[in-house]
Amino acid sequence: MLFTRLKLAVFVDGCFWHGCPTHATQPTANHDWWEQKLAGNRARDRDTDRRLQEAGWTVIRIWECTPLEEGVQVVERTITQAKTQQ
């Protein structure tokens, strides 16, 4: 989700695909392939964050397992902070 006027990017990352420290699992079949694939996803996430931040964006990443209300509160707080800094 993008809030272009505030330069705020919000990502909701899947626990499996992005390596949630609490819920991520490693497949046993084709383990090496999956390990490389999932590590690549995490590396791409870090690169995306870096590029956006260098361009002046604020990046929020929320795990899919995060309760909805908690995720909404994080985004709302960040929006409020961004608006007061304009």
PDB file with SEQRES, HELIX, SHEET and CRYST1 records, atoms N, CA, C and O in Angstrom:
SEQRES   1 A   86  MET LEU PHE THR ARG LEU LYS LEU ALA VAL PHE VAL ASP          
SEQRES   2 A   86  GLY CYS PHE TRP HIS GLY CYS PRO THR HIS ALA THR GLN          
SEQRES   3 A   86  PRO THR ALA ASN HIS ASP TRP TRP GLU GLN LYS LEU ALA          
SEQRES   4 A   86  GLY ASN ARG ALA ARG ASP ARG ASP THR ASP ARG ARG LEU          
SEQRES   5 A   86  GLN GLU ALA GLY TRP THR VAL ILE ARG ILE TRP GLU CYS          
SEQRES   6 A   86  THR PRO LEU GLU GLU GLY VAL GLN VAL VAL GLU ARG THR          
SEQRES   7 A   86  ILE THR GLN ALA LYS THR GLN GLN                              
HELIX    1 AA1 THR A    4  LEU A    6  5                                   3    
HELIX    2 AA2 CYS A   15  HIS A   18  1                                   4    
HELIX    3 AA3 HIS A   31  GLU A   54  1                                  24    
HELIX    4 AA4 LEU A   68  THR A   84  1                                  17    
SHEET    1 AA1 3 LEU A   2  PHE A   3  0                                        
SHEET    2 AA1 3 LEU A   8  ASP A  13 -1                                        
SHEET    3 AA1 3 THR A  58  TRP A  63  1                                        
CRYST1    1.000    1.000    1.000  90.00  90.00  90.00 P 1           1          
ATOM      1  N   MET A   1       0.851  -1.143   0.000  1.00  0.00           N  
ATOM      2  CA  MET A   1       0.000   0.000   0.000  1.00  0.00           C  
ATOM      3  C   MET A   1       0.914   1.227   0.000  1.00  0.00           C  
ATOM      4  O   MET A   1       1.895   1.281   0.742  1.00  0.00           O  
ATOM      5  N   LEU A   2       0.587   2.194  -0.827  1.00  0.00           N  
ATOM      6  CA  LEU A   2       1.387   3.414  -0.901  1.00  0.00           C  
ATOM      7  C   LEU A   2       0.546   4.630  -0.532  1.00  0.00           C  
ATOM      8  O   LEU A   2      -0.596   4.781  -0.966  1.00  0.00           O  
ATOM      9  N   PHE A   3       1.144   5.484   0.278  1.00  0.00           N  
ATOM     10  CA  PHE A   3       0.581   6.791   0.582  1.00  0.00           C  
ATOM     11  C   PHE A   3       1.545   7.782  -0.062  1.00  0.00           C  
ATOM     12  O   PHE A   3       2.491   8.246   0.573  1.00  0.00           O  
ATOM     13  N   THR A   4       1.293   8.096  -1.324  1.00  0.00           N  
ATOM     14  CA  THR A   4       2.277   8.836  -2.117  1.00  0.00           C  
ATOM     15  C   THR A   4       2.549  10.232  -1.584  1.00  0.00           C  
ATOM     16  O   THR A   4       3.697  10.677  -1.595  1.00  0.00           O  
ATOM     17  N   ARG A   5       1.532  10.929  -1.122  1.00  0.00           N  
ATOM     18  CA  ARG A   5       1.750  12.292  -0.611  1.00  0.00           C  
ATOM     19  C   ARG A   5       2.631  12.306   0.631  1.00  0.00           C  
ATOM     20  O   ARG A   5       3.330  13.283   0.900  1.00  0.00           O  
ATOM     21  N   LEU A   6       2.590  11.214   1.382  1.00  0.00           N  
ATOM     22  CA  LEU A   6       3.396  11.116   2.600  1.00  0.00           C  
ATOM     23  C   LEU A   6       4.694  10.343   2.369  1.00  0.00           C  
ATOM     24  O   LEU A   6       5.529  10.233   3.267  1.00  0.00           O  
ATOM     25  N   LYS A   7       4.851   9.814   1.167  1.00  0.00           N  
ATOM     26  CA  LYS A   7       6.005   8.958   0.851  1.00  0.00           C  
ATOM     27  C   LYS A   7       6.120   7.828   1.876  1.00  0.00           C  
ATOM     28  O   LYS A   7       7.167   7.618   2.488  1.00  0.00           O  
ATOM     29  N   LEU A   8       5.022   7.119   2.039  1.00  0.00           N  
ATOM     30  CA  LEU A   8       4.933   6.004   2.978  1.00  0.00           C  
ATOM     31  C   LEU A   8       4.573   4.743   2.208  1.00  0.00           C  
ATOM     32  O   LEU A   8       3.569   4.707   1.497  1.00  0.00           O  
ATOM     33  N   ALA A   9       5.392   3.715   2.351  1.00  0.00           N  
ATOM     34  CA  ALA A   9       5.139   2.419   1.717  1.00  0.00           C  
ATOM     35  C   ALA A   9       4.881   1.390   2.811  1.00  0.00           C  
ATOM     36  O   ALA A   9       5.675   1.250   3.742  1.00  0.00           O  
ATOM     37  N   VAL A  10       3.770   0.672   2.693  1.00  0.00           N  
ATOM     38  CA  VAL A  10       3.404  -0.346   3.677  1.00  0.00           C  
ATOM     39  C   VAL A  10       3.357  -1.695   2.971  1.00  0.00           C  
ATOM     40  O   VAL A  10       2.648  -1.867   1.979  1.00  0.00           O  
ATOM     41  N   PHE A  11       4.115  -2.642   3.492  1.00  0.00           N  
ATOM     42  CA  PHE A  11       4.134  -3.998   2.962  1.00  0.00           C  
ATOM     43  C   PHE A  11       3.564  -4.935   4.015  1.00  0.00           C  
ATOM     44  O   PHE A  11       3.888  -4.814   5.196  1.00  0.00           O  
ATOM     45  N   VAL A  12       2.721  -5.862   3.595  1.00  0.00           N  
ATOM     46  CA  VAL A  12       2.259  -6.937   4.468  1.00  0.00           C  
ATOM     47  C   VAL A  12       2.933  -8.199   3.941  1.00  0.00           C  
ATOM     48  O   VAL A  12       2.562  -8.735   2.897  1.00  0.00           O  
ATOM     49  N   ASP A  13       3.935  -8.659   4.692  1.00  0.00           N  
ATOM     50  CA  ASP A  13       4.757  -9.783   4.250  1.00  0.00           C  
ATOM     51  C   ASP A  13       4.192 -11.105   4.742  1.00  0.00           C  
ATOM     52  O   ASP A  13       3.833 -11.250   5.911  1.00  0.00           O  
ATOM     53  N   GLY A  14       4.121 -12.064   3.833  1.00  0.00           N  
ATOM     54  CA  GLY A  14       3.698 -13.411   4.185  1.00  0.00           C  
ATOM     55  C   GLY A  14       4.745 -14.094   5.053  1.00  0.00           C  
ATOM     56  O   GLY A  14       5.943 -13.995   4.787  1.00  0.00           O  
ATOM     57  N   CYS A  15       4.292 -14.780   6.080  1.00  0.00           N  
ATOM     58  CA  CYS A  15       5.219 -15.424   7.021  1.00  0.00           C  
ATOM     59  C   CYS A  15       6.121 -16.433   6.316  1.00  0.00           C  
ATOM     60  O   CYS A  15       7.326 -16.455   6.570  1.00  0.00           O  
ATOM     61  N   PHE A  16       5.578 -17.254   5.453  1.00  0.00           N  
ATOM     62  CA  PHE A  16       6.384 -18.251   4.749  1.00  0.00           C  
ATOM     63  C   PHE A  16       7.331 -17.589   3.765  1.00  0.00           C  
ATOM     64  O   PHE A  16       8.533 -17.856   3.791  1.00  0.00           O  
ATOM     65  N   TRP A  17       6.818 -16.742   2.910  1.00  0.00           N  
ATOM     66  CA  TRP A  17       7.591 -16.192   1.797  1.00  0.00           C  
ATOM     67  C   TRP A  17       8.672 -15.213   2.219  1.00  0.00           C  
ATOM     68  O   TRP A  17       9.655 -15.033   1.500  1.00  0.00           O  
ATOM     69  N   HIS A  18       8.508 -14.578   3.370  1.00  0.00           N  
ATOM     70  CA  HIS A  18       9.456 -13.537   3.765  1.00  0.00           C  
ATOM     71  C   HIS A  18      10.198 -13.864   5.058  1.00  0.00           C  
ATOM     72  O   HIS A  18      10.987 -13.050   5.537  1.00  0.00           O  
ATOM     73  N   GLY A  19       9.958 -15.041   5.628  1.00  0.00           N  
ATOM     74  CA  GLY A  19      10.759 -15.517   6.752  1.00  0.00           C  
ATOM     75  C   GLY A  19      10.400 -14.963   8.110  1.00  0.00           C  
ATOM     76  O   GLY A  19      11.283 -14.554   8.863  1.00  0.00           O  
ATOM     77  N   CYS A  20       9.130 -14.943   8.435  1.00  0.00           N  
ATOM     78  CA  CYS A  20       8.698 -14.494   9.766  1.00  0.00           C  
ATOM     79  C   CYS A  20       9.477 -15.269  10.836  1.00  0.00           C  
ATOM     80  O   CYS A  20       9.527 -16.498  10.796  1.00  0.00           O  
ATOM     81  N   PRO A  21      10.082 -14.557  11.790  1.00  0.00           N  
ATOM     82  CA  PRO A  21      10.868 -15.258  12.810  1.00  0.00           C  
ATOM     83  C   PRO A  21      10.026 -16.154  13.716  1.00  0.00           C  
ATOM     84  O   PRO A  21      10.565 -17.038  14.382  1.00  0.00           O  
ATOM     85  N   THR A  22       8.720 -15.937  13.748  1.00  0.00           N  
ATOM     86  CA  THR A  22       7.846 -16.736  14.603  1.00  0.00           C  
ATOM     87  C   THR A  22       7.187 -17.888  13.857  1.00  0.00           C  
ATOM     88  O   THR A  22       7.058 -18.982  14.407  1.00  0.00           O  
ATOM     89  N   HIS A  23       6.765 -17.659  12.604  1.00  0.00           N  
ATOM     90  CA  HIS A  23       5.928 -18.641  11.921  1.00  0.00           C  
ATOM     91  C   HIS A  23       6.511 -19.253  10.653  1.00  0.00           C  
ATOM     92  O   HIS A  23       5.909 -20.167  10.089  1.00  0.00           O  
ATOM     93  N   ALA A  24       7.642 -18.786  10.197  1.00  0.00           N  
ATOM     94  CA  ALA A  24       8.199 -19.324   8.950  1.00  0.00           C  
ATOM     95  C   ALA A  24       8.604 -20.783   9.144  1.00  0.00           C  
ATOM     96  O   ALA A  24       9.095 -21.176  10.201  1.00  0.00           O  
ATOM     97  N   THR A  25       8.387 -21.561   8.109  1.00  0.00           N  
ATOM     98  CA  THR A  25       8.805 -22.962   8.112  1.00  0.00           C  
ATOM     99  C   THR A  25       9.687 -23.205   6.895  1.00  0.00           C  
ATOM    100  O   THR A  25       9.610 -22.476   5.906  1.00  0.00           O  
ATOM    101  N   GLN A  26      10.513 -24.217   6.975  1.00  0.00           N  
ATOM    102  CA  GLN A  26      11.369 -24.601   5.853  1.00  0.00           C  
ATOM    103  C   GLN A  26      10.843 -25.903   5.275  1.00  0.00           C  
ATOM    104  O   GLN A  26      10.740 -26.899   5.990  1.00  0.00           O  
ATOM    105  N   PRO A  27      10.510 -25.910   3.994  1.00  0.00           N  
ATOM    106  CA  PRO A  27      10.069 -27.155   3.371  1.00  0.00           C  
ATOM    107  C   PRO A  27      11.179 -28.209   3.423  1.00  0.00           C  
ATOM    108  O   PRO A  27      12.364 -27.880   3.364  1.00  0.00           O  
ATOM    109  N   THR A  28      10.782 -29.460   3.531  1.00  0.00           N  
ATOM    110  CA  THR A  28      11.773 -30.536   3.549  1.00  0.00           C  
ATOM    111  C   THR A  28      12.084 -31.036   2.148  1.00  0.00           C  
ATOM    112  O   THR A  28      13.215 -31.438   1.874  1.00  0.00           O  
ATOM    113  N   ALA A  29      11.103 -31.016   1.259  1.00  0.00           N  
ATOM    114  CA  ALA A  29      11.348 -31.413  -0.133  1.00  0.00           C  
ATOM    115  C   ALA A  29      12.055 -30.264  -0.849  1.00  0.00           C  
ATOM    116  O   ALA A  29      11.668 -29.105  -0.700  1.00  0.00           O  
ATOM    117  N   ASN A  30      13.076 -30.582  -1.616  1.00  0.00           N  
ATOM    118  CA  ASN A  30      13.854 -29.569  -2.351  1.00  0.00           C  
ATOM    119  C   ASN A  30      14.381 -28.483  -1.411  1.00  0.00           C  
ATOM    120  O   ASN A  30      14.337 -27.296  -1.736  1.00  0.00           O  
ATOM    121  N   HIS A  31      14.870 -28.892  -0.268  1.00  0.00           N  
ATOM    122  CA  HIS A  31      15.287 -27.967   0.789  1.00  0.00           C  
ATOM    123  C   HIS A  31      16.260 -26.901   0.288  1.00  0.00           C  
ATOM    124  O   HIS A  31      16.077 -25.717   0.570  1.00  0.00           O  
ATOM    125  N   ASP A  32      17.285 -27.308  -0.447  1.00  0.00           N  
ATOM    126  CA  ASP A  32      18.294 -26.344  -0.902  1.00  0.00           C  
ATOM    127  C   ASP A  32      17.689 -25.284  -1.812  1.00  0.00           C  
ATOM    128  O   ASP A  32      17.998 -24.098  -1.692  1.00  0.00           O  
ATOM    129  N   TRP A  33      16.817 -25.725  -2.729  1.00  0.00           N  
ATOM    130  CA  TRP A  33      16.180 -24.777  -3.643  1.00  0.00           C  
ATOM    131  C   TRP A  33      15.348 -23.772  -2.849  1.00  0.00           C  
ATOM    132  O   TRP A  33      15.449 -22.567  -3.081  1.00  0.00           O  
ATOM    133  N   TRP A  34      14.527 -24.256  -1.915  1.00  0.00           N  
ATOM    134  CA  TRP A  34      13.673 -23.376  -1.125  1.00  0.00           C  
ATOM    135  C   TRP A  34      14.483 -22.444  -0.248  1.00  0.00           C  
ATOM    136  O   TRP A  34      14.139 -21.272  -0.097  1.00  0.00           O  
ATOM    137  N   GLU A  35      15.554 -22.955   0.328  1.00  0.00           N  
ATOM    138  CA  GLU A  35      16.396 -22.115   1.169  1.00  0.00           C  
ATOM    139  C   GLU A  35      16.942 -20.935   0.370  1.00  0.00           C  
ATOM    140  O   GLU A  35      16.941 -19.800   0.847  1.00  0.00           O  
ATOM    141  N   GLN A  36      17.403 -21.207  -0.840  1.00  0.00           N  
ATOM    142  CA  GLN A  36      17.927 -20.152  -1.712  1.00  0.00           C  
ATOM    143  C   GLN A  36      16.811 -19.190  -2.132  1.00  0.00           C  
ATOM    144  O   GLN A  36      17.003 -17.975  -2.131  1.00  0.00           O  
ATOM    145  N   LYS A  37      15.656 -19.733  -2.488  1.00  0.00           N  
ATOM    146  CA  LYS A  37      14.522 -18.913  -2.915  1.00  0.00           C  
ATOM    147  C   LYS A  37      14.082 -17.954  -1.804  1.00  0.00           C  
ATOM    148  O   LYS A  37      13.898 -16.761  -2.046  1.00  0.00           O  
ATOM    149  N   LEU A  38      13.917 -18.476  -0.600  1.00  0.00           N  
ATOM    150  CA  LEU A  38      13.430 -17.653   0.505  1.00  0.00           C  
ATOM    151  C   LEU A  38      14.482 -16.645   0.956  1.00  0.00           C  
ATOM    152  O   LEU A  38      14.140 -15.527   1.339  1.00  0.00           O  
ATOM    153  N   ALA A  39      15.748 -17.026   0.915  1.00  0.00           N  
ATOM    154  CA  ALA A  39      16.825 -16.078   1.230  1.00  0.00           C  
ATOM    155  C   ALA A  39      16.840 -14.951   0.199  1.00  0.00           C  
ATOM    156  O   ALA A  39      17.081 -13.794   0.542  1.00  0.00           O  
ATOM    157  N   GLY A  40      16.582 -15.291  -1.060  1.00  0.00           N  
ATOM    158  CA  GLY A  40      16.500 -14.274  -2.111  1.00  0.00           C  
ATOM    159  C   GLY A  40      15.355 -13.305  -1.875  1.00  0.00           C  
ATOM    160  O   GLY A  40      15.494 -12.105  -2.111  1.00  0.00           O  
ATOM    161  N   ASN A  41      14.228 -13.817  -1.411  1.00  0.00           N  
ATOM    162  CA  ASN A  41      13.092 -12.943  -1.089  1.00  0.00           C  
ATOM    163  C   ASN A  41      13.473 -11.939  -0.007  1.00  0.00           C  
ATOM    164  O   ASN A  41      13.170 -10.751  -0.117  1.00  0.00           O  
ATOM    165  N   ARG A  42      14.136 -12.423   1.036  1.00  0.00           N  
ATOM    166  CA  ARG A  42      14.524 -11.534   2.138  1.00  0.00           C  
ATOM    167  C   ARG A  42      15.552 -10.500   1.674  1.00  0.00           C  
ATOM    168  O   ARG A  42      15.499  -9.338   2.077  1.00  0.00           O  
ATOM    169  N   ALA A  43      16.478 -10.932   0.832  1.00  0.00           N  
ATOM    170  CA  ALA A  43      17.481  -9.992   0.302  1.00  0.00           C  
ATOM    171  C   ALA A  43      16.808  -8.922  -0.554  1.00  0.00           C  
ATOM    172  O   ALA A  43      17.169  -7.748  -0.484  1.00  0.00           O  
ATOM    173  N   ARG A  44      15.833  -9.329  -1.357  1.00  0.00           N  
ATOM    174  CA  ARG A  44      15.106  -8.370  -2.195  1.00  0.00           C  
ATOM    175  C   ARG A  44      14.319  -7.392  -1.325  1.00  0.00           C  
ATOM    176  O   ARG A  44      14.239  -6.205  -1.641  1.00  0.00           O  
ATOM    177  N   ASP A  45      13.741  -7.882  -0.235  1.00  0.00           N  
ATOM    178  CA  ASP A  45      13.029  -6.997   0.700  1.00  0.00           C  
ATOM    179  C   ASP A  45      13.972  -5.937   1.251  1.00  0.00           C  
ATOM    180  O   ASP A  45      13.630  -4.755   1.274  1.00  0.00           O  
ATOM    181  N   ARG A  46      15.151  -6.346   1.693  1.00  0.00           N  
ATOM    182  CA  ARG A  46      16.128  -5.389   2.241  1.00  0.00           C  
ATOM    183  C   ARG A  46      16.545  -4.375   1.181  1.00  0.00           C  
ATOM    184  O   ARG A  46      16.679  -3.185   1.468  1.00  0.00           O  
ATOM    185  N   ASP A  47      16.751  -4.852  -0.046  1.00  0.00           N  
ATOM    186  CA  ASP A  47      17.138  -3.954  -1.138  1.00  0.00           C  
ATOM    187  C   ASP A  47      16.013  -2.958  -1.444  1.00  0.00           C  
ATOM    188  O   ASP A  47      16.267  -1.772  -1.650  1.00  0.00           O  
ATOM    189  N   THR A  48      14.794  -3.440  -1.471  1.00  0.00           N  
ATOM    190  CA  THR A  48      13.639  -2.569  -1.712  1.00  0.00           C  
ATOM    191  C   THR A  48      13.530  -1.508  -0.623  1.00  0.00           C  
ATOM    192  O   THR A  48      13.319  -0.331  -0.914  1.00  0.00           O  
ATOM    193  N   ASP A  49      13.675  -1.929   0.630  1.00  0.00           N  
ATOM    194  CA  ASP A  49      13.624  -0.974   1.747  1.00  0.00           C  
ATOM    195  C   ASP A  49      14.702   0.090   1.578  1.00  0.00           C  
ATOM    196  O   ASP A  49      14.429   1.283   1.714  1.00  0.00           O  
ATOM    197  N   ARG A  50      15.910  -0.337   1.286  1.00  0.00           N  
ATOM    198  CA  ARG A  50      17.035   0.591   1.144  1.00  0.00           C  
ATOM    199  C   ARG A  50      16.770   1.595   0.031  1.00  0.00           C  
ATOM    200  O   ARG A  50      16.969   2.796   0.215  1.00  0.00           O  
ATOM    201  N   ARG A  51      16.322   1.109  -1.120  1.00  0.00           N  
ATOM    202  CA  ARG A  51      16.070   2.000  -2.260  1.00  0.00           C  
ATOM    203  C   ARG A  51      14.974   3.017  -1.945  1.00  0.00           C  
ATOM    204  O   ARG A  51      15.103   4.200  -2.261  1.00  0.00           O  
ATOM    205  N   LEU A  52      13.915   2.552  -1.329  1.00  0.00           N  
ATOM    206  CA  LEU A  52      12.830   3.468  -0.973  1.00  0.00           C  
ATOM    207  C   LEU A  52      13.302   4.504   0.046  1.00  0.00           C  
ATOM    208  O   LEU A  52      12.998   5.689  -0.087  1.00  0.00           O  
ATOM    209  N   GLN A  53      14.036   4.065   1.050  1.00  0.00           N  
ATOM    210  CA  GLN A  53      14.527   4.995   2.068  1.00  0.00           C  
ATOM    211  C   GLN A  53      15.485   6.012   1.466  1.00  0.00           C  
ATOM    212  O   GLN A  53      15.451   7.188   1.829  1.00  0.00           O  
ATOM    213  N   GLU A  54      16.333   5.572   0.557  1.00  0.00           N  
ATOM    214  CA  GLU A  54      17.245   6.508  -0.115  1.00  0.00           C  
ATOM    215  C   GLU A  54      16.479   7.544  -0.930  1.00  0.00           C  
ATOM    216  O   GLU A  54      16.958   8.660  -1.132  1.00  0.00           O  
ATOM    217  N   ALA A  55      15.292   7.173  -1.397  1.00  0.00           N  
ATOM    218  CA  ALA A  55      14.457   8.091  -2.169  1.00  0.00           C  
ATOM    219  C   ALA A  55      13.557   8.941  -1.265  1.00  0.00           C  
ATOM    220  O   ALA A  55      12.714   9.694  -1.754  1.00  0.00           O  
ATOM    221  N   GLY A  56      13.740   8.816   0.054  1.00  0.00           N  
ATOM    222  CA  GLY A  56      12.986   9.648   0.979  1.00  0.00           C  
ATOM    223  C   GLY A  56      11.688   9.052   1.493  1.00  0.00           C  
ATOM    224  O   GLY A  56      10.888   9.755   2.111  1.00  0.00           O  
ATOM    225  N   TRP A  57      11.467   7.769   1.248  1.00  0.00           N  
ATOM    226  CA  TRP A  57      10.241   7.108   1.688  1.00  0.00           C  
ATOM    227  C   TRP A  57      10.422   6.509   3.075  1.00  0.00           C  
ATOM    228  O   TRP A  57      11.528   6.140   3.471  1.00  0.00           O  
ATOM    229  N   THR A  58       9.320   6.420   3.801  1.00  0.00           N  
ATOM    230  CA  THR A  58       9.255   5.653   5.040  1.00  0.00           C  
ATOM    231  C   THR A  58       8.687   4.289   4.677  1.00  0.00           C  
ATOM    232  O   THR A  58       7.701   4.196   3.946  1.00  0.00           O  
ATOM    233  N   VAL A  59       9.307   3.238   5.186  1.00  0.00           N  
ATOM    234  CA  VAL A  59       8.876   1.874   4.870  1.00  0.00           C  
ATOM    235  C   VAL A  59       8.404   1.189   6.146  1.00  0.00           C  
ATOM    236  O   VAL A  59       9.095   1.192   7.165  1.00  0.00           O  
ATOM    237  N   ILE A  60       7.220   0.607   6.067  1.00  0.00           N  
ATOM    238  CA  ILE A  60       6.681  -0.201   7.162  1.00  0.00           C  
ATOM    239  C   ILE A  60       6.492  -1.609   6.616  1.00  0.00           C  
ATOM    240  O   ILE A  60       5.930  -1.791   5.536  1.00  0.00           O  
ATOM    241  N   ARG A  61       6.957  -2.598   7.357  1.00  0.00           N  
ATOM    242  CA  ARG A  61       6.708  -4.001   7.017  1.00  0.00           C  
ATOM    243  C   ARG A  61       5.948  -4.637   8.173  1.00  0.00           C  
ATOM    244  O   ARG A  61       6.374  -4.575   9.326  1.00  0.00           O  
ATOM    245  N   ILE A  62       4.829  -5.240   7.844  1.00  0.00           N  
ATOM    246  CA  ILE A  62       3.971  -5.878   8.834  1.00  0.00           C  
ATOM    247  C   ILE A  62       3.831  -7.347   8.441  1.00  0.00           C  
ATOM    248  O   ILE A  62       3.555  -7.652   7.281  1.00  0.00           O  
ATOM    249  N   TRP A  63       4.017  -8.246   9.384  1.00  0.00           N  
ATOM    250  CA  TRP A  63       3.838  -9.670   9.101  1.00  0.00           C  
ATOM    251  C   TRP A  63       2.361  -9.983   8.931  1.00  0.00           C  
ATOM    252  O   TRP A  63       1.509  -9.365   9.570  1.00  0.00           O  
ATOM    253  N   GLU A  64       2.062 -10.944   8.069  1.00  0.00           N  
ATOM    254  CA  GLU A  64       0.669 -11.337   7.851  1.00  0.00           C  
ATOM    255  C   GLU A  64       0.025 -11.870   9.130  1.00  0.00           C  
ATOM    256  O   GLU A  64      -1.198 -11.832   9.264  1.00  0.00           O  
ATOM    257  N   CYS A  65       0.830 -12.365  10.067  1.00  0.00           N  
ATOM    258  CA  CYS A  65       0.298 -12.906  11.322  1.00  0.00           C  
ATOM    259  C   CYS A  65      -0.013 -11.823  12.348  1.00  0.00           C  
ATOM    260  O   CYS A  65      -0.591 -12.110  13.397  1.00  0.00           O  
ATOM    261  N   THR A  66       0.364 -10.590  12.056  1.00  0.00           N  
ATOM    262  CA  THR A  66       0.093  -9.485  12.977  1.00  0.00           C  
ATOM    263  C   THR A  66      -1.412  -9.255  13.045  1.00  0.00           C  
ATOM    264  O   THR A  66      -2.065  -9.158  12.006  1.00  0.00           O  
ATOM    265  N   PRO A  67      -1.967  -9.166  14.238  1.00  0.00           N  
ATOM    266  CA  PRO A  67      -3.401  -8.877  14.331  1.00  0.00           C  
ATOM    267  C   PRO A  67      -3.733  -7.588  13.563  1.00  0.00           C  
ATOM    268  O   PRO A  67      -2.987  -6.610  13.615  1.00  0.00           O  
ATOM    269  N   LEU A  68      -4.848  -7.610  12.864  1.00  0.00           N  
ATOM    270  CA  LEU A  68      -5.243  -6.497  12.004  1.00  0.00           C  
ATOM    271  C   LEU A  68      -5.212  -5.165  12.742  1.00  0.00           C  
ATOM    272  O   LEU A  68      -4.647  -4.192  12.243  1.00  0.00           O  
ATOM    273  N   GLU A  69      -5.808  -5.114  13.912  1.00  0.00           N  
ATOM    274  CA  GLU A  69      -5.886  -3.846  14.648  1.00  0.00           C  
ATOM    275  C   GLU A  69      -4.493  -3.322  14.998  1.00  0.00           C  
ATOM    276  O   GLU A  69      -4.258  -2.114  14.971  1.00  0.00           O  
ATOM    277  N   GLU A  70      -3.581  -4.220  15.322  1.00  0.00           N  
ATOM    278  CA  GLU A  70      -2.209  -3.810  15.635  1.00  0.00           C  
ATOM    279  C   GLU A  70      -1.528  -3.215  14.399  1.00  0.00           C  
ATOM    280  O   GLU A  70      -0.854  -2.190  14.491  1.00  0.00           O  
ATOM    281  N   GLY A  71      -1.705  -3.854  13.259  1.00  0.00           N  
ATOM    282  CA  GLY A  71      -1.133  -3.331  12.020  1.00  0.00           C  
ATOM    283  C   GLY A  71      -1.709  -1.974  11.657  1.00  0.00           C  
ATOM    284  O   GLY A  71      -0.981  -1.077  11.231  1.00  0.00           O  
ATOM    285  N   VAL A  72      -3.012  -1.824  11.824  1.00  0.00           N  
ATOM    286  CA  VAL A  72      -3.675  -0.548  11.541  1.00  0.00           C  
ATOM    287  C   VAL A  72      -3.117   0.542  12.451  1.00  0.00           C  
ATOM    288  O   VAL A  72      -2.880   1.662  12.000  1.00  0.00           O  
ATOM    289  N   GLN A  73      -2.907   0.228  13.714  1.00  0.00           N  
ATOM    290  CA  GLN A  73      -2.372   1.220  14.650  1.00  0.00           C  
ATOM    291  C   GLN A  73      -0.973   1.678  14.246  1.00  0.00           C  
ATOM    292  O   GLN A  73      -0.659   2.864  14.341  1.00  0.00           O  
ATOM    293  N   VAL A  74      -0.140   0.755  13.799  1.00  0.00           N  
ATOM    294  CA  VAL A  74       1.214   1.116  13.356  1.00  0.00           C  
ATOM    295  C   VAL A  74       1.135   2.089  12.184  1.00  0.00           C  
ATOM    296  O   VAL A  74       1.833   3.103  12.160  1.00  0.00           O  
ATOM    297  N   VAL A  75       0.283   1.775  11.221  1.00  0.00           N  
ATOM    298  CA  VAL A  75       0.146   2.636  10.044  1.00  0.00           C  
ATOM    299  C   VAL A  75      -0.428   3.994  10.446  1.00  0.00           C  
ATOM    300  O   VAL A  75       0.067   5.029  10.000  1.00  0.00           O  
ATOM    301  N   GLU A  76      -1.457   4.001  11.274  1.00  0.00           N  
ATOM    302  CA  GLU A  76      -2.063   5.270  11.699  1.00  0.00           C  
ATOM    303  C   GLU A  76      -1.064   6.153  12.445  1.00  0.00           C  
ATOM    304  O   GLU A  76      -1.014   7.360  12.208  1.00  0.00           O  
ATOM    305  N   ARG A  77      -0.267   5.569  13.344  1.00  0.00           N  
ATOM    306  CA  ARG A  77       0.744   6.349  14.077  1.00  0.00           C  
ATOM    307  C   ARG A  77       1.762   6.952  13.119  1.00  0.00           C  
ATOM    308  O   ARG A  77       2.153   8.110  13.259  1.00  0.00           O  
ATOM    309  N   THR A  78       2.182   6.157  12.149  1.00  0.00           N  
ATOM    310  CA  THR A  78       3.179   6.640  11.192  1.00  0.00           C  
ATOM    311  C   THR A  78       2.605   7.762  10.335  1.00  0.00           C  
ATOM    312  O   THR A  78       3.297   8.740  10.053  1.00  0.00           O  
ATOM    313  N   ILE A  79       1.356   7.634   9.920  1.00  0.00           N  
ATOM    314  CA  ILE A  79       0.703   8.692   9.141  1.00  0.00           C  
ATOM    315  C   ILE A  79       0.616   9.971   9.968  1.00  0.00           C  
ATOM    316  O   ILE A  79       0.912  11.055   9.466  1.00  0.00           O  
ATOM    317  N   THR A  80       0.216   9.854  11.218  1.00  0.00           N  
ATOM    318  CA  THR A  80       0.120  11.028  12.093  1.00  0.00           C  
ATOM    319  C   THR A  80       1.474  11.703  12.234  1.00  0.00           C  
ATOM    320  O   THR A  80       1.568  12.927  12.134  1.00  0.00           O  
ATOM    321  N   GLN A  81       2.521  10.927  12.463  1.00  0.00           N  
ATOM    322  CA  GLN A  81       3.874  11.489  12.583  1.00  0.00           C  
ATOM    323  C   GLN A  81       4.302  12.171  11.291  1.00  0.00           C  
ATOM    324  O   GLN A  81       4.870  13.263  11.319  1.00  0.00           O  
ATOM    325  N   ALA A  82       4.030  11.531  10.163  1.00  0.00           N  
ATOM    326  CA  ALA A  82       4.432  12.099   8.872  1.00  0.00           C  
ATOM    327  C   ALA A  82       3.722  13.420   8.612  1.00  0.00           C  
ATOM    328  O   ALA A  82       4.329  14.361   8.101  1.00  0.00           O  
ATOM    329  N   LYS A  83       2.446  13.498   8.960  1.00  0.00           N  
ATOM    330  CA  LYS A  83       1.691  14.732   8.735  1.00  0.00           C  
ATOM    331  C   LYS A  83       2.199  15.871   9.608  1.00  0.00           C  
ATOM    332  O   LYS A  83       2.202  17.023   9.175  1.00  0.00           O  
ATOM    333  N   THR A  84       2.628  15.568  10.828  1.00  0.00           N  
ATOM    334  CA  THR A  84       3.119  16.630  11.706  1.00  0.00           C  
ATOM    335  C   THR A  84       4.503  17.114  11.286  1.00  0.00           C  
ATOM    336  O   THR A  84       4.913  18.210  11.668  1.00  0.00           O  
ATOM    337  N   GLN A  85       5.221  16.320  10.511  1.00  0.00           N  
ATOM    338  CA  GLN A  85       6.561  16.698  10.058  1.00  0.00           C  
ATOM    339  C   GLN A  85       6.543  17.440   8.728  1.00  0.00           C  
ATOM    340  O   GLN A  85       7.586  17.904   8.269  1.00  0.00           O  
ATOM    341  N   GLN A  86       5.376  17.560   8.104  1.00  0.00           N  
ATOM    342  CA  GLN A  86       5.290  18.241   6.806  1.00  0.00           C  
ATOM    343  C   GLN A  86       5.354  19.733   6.972  1.00  0.00           C  
ATOM    344  O   GLN A  86       5.296  20.467   5.985  1.00  0.00           O  
TER     345      GLN A  86                                                      
END                                                                             
